[in-house]
Amino acid sequence: MADIDDVRRYWDRFPLLSHEIREIGTPAFFETLDRIKRTDSERFTMPFWEFEIFRGKRVLDVGCGPGWFTVQYAAVGAIVDAVDIAPRAVEIARAHLAYRGLGANVNIGNAEALPFADGTFDLVFSSGVLHHTPDTLKAIRECRRVLKPGGRAKITLYRKGFAHGKAGFALTRRVMRLARIRHPGADLARDACDADDFIRQYDGAGNPVGIAMTNSEWAGILEEAGFRVRHSEVHFFPRRFLPFARFVPDILHRFLDAHIGTMVYFDLTAA
């Protein structure tokens, strides 16, 4: 079974988007990252993140990767701390902030043992990260621990939907093969043994940990960790991976994002 060191080594070797973009950490990379986020993967999520309302508030990004979300909150005037388990990710996020002319405290940190005192932050958020740590419940509890009383949290996690059930998974693989859809870093439709392996390989064939649950199962874990779910929504259907992406109309992309999206976005408060 993979441990936290396996996770660190993988993400240090393969930073986010390294399977599809070269020259990681350069100005060209940061511009491409911003375009992908705004026009594809996070296209329909901007109202969820509520960047503007956290101006002047203390904000923590757990698992910052290349720092796109860190940059967004810093840009509106939030006081941002960010941590990532991979030293290379920390370097890239710092370079990203410098490129944008922004400031934030970015350091190496383990989501399962956050290096902050209890009740420090007004907002704790983690975008597509906590399903990559071996003890996800422990990491979620850490997010709750460092949140101020009355604070907010925003956590996104891989979800299991129709496409991951017995019938749905067989159909999904068949459609992907026929359409020649291949995810960067892994041939999901041909190499995944089952739905869990399929999900793990979203971030590359060698990704050691990638956990998914149904929306209700995740909600139960969040509540067990001390959160109250304000609301949740489904997102994250990257159109760019489709071989016919330019022919997918905006209205269809919005529908796929909301109904077949691979992640569930939780807006939370401390219970």
Disulfide bonds with the S-S distance in Angstrom:
none
